Amino acid sequence: MSKKIGIVGAGNMGQAIAWAMQSLGYDLVVLDQSERSIRACQKTIGCNDTSKFIRGTSYTSIDTCDAVV
């Protein structure tokens, strides 16, 4: 079973996936270009750990993930 999930995009679908994966106990890394989308995702899943949210387009930040969606 994967332990760390990378999510590319923090829009509506990314937020729903992040919420579901966090509810199941997975660690997350969420990548998005938009600071607004990242803040909305943090609010949706109730997570203020900024190390889990990365603004940008570099996929190197999700290299250590067991799965990426």
Buried (B, 14 or more C-beta within 10 A) or exposed (E): EEEBBBBBBBEEEBBBBBBEBBEEEBBBBBBBEEEEBBBBBBEBBEBEEEEBBBBEEEEEBBEEBEBBE
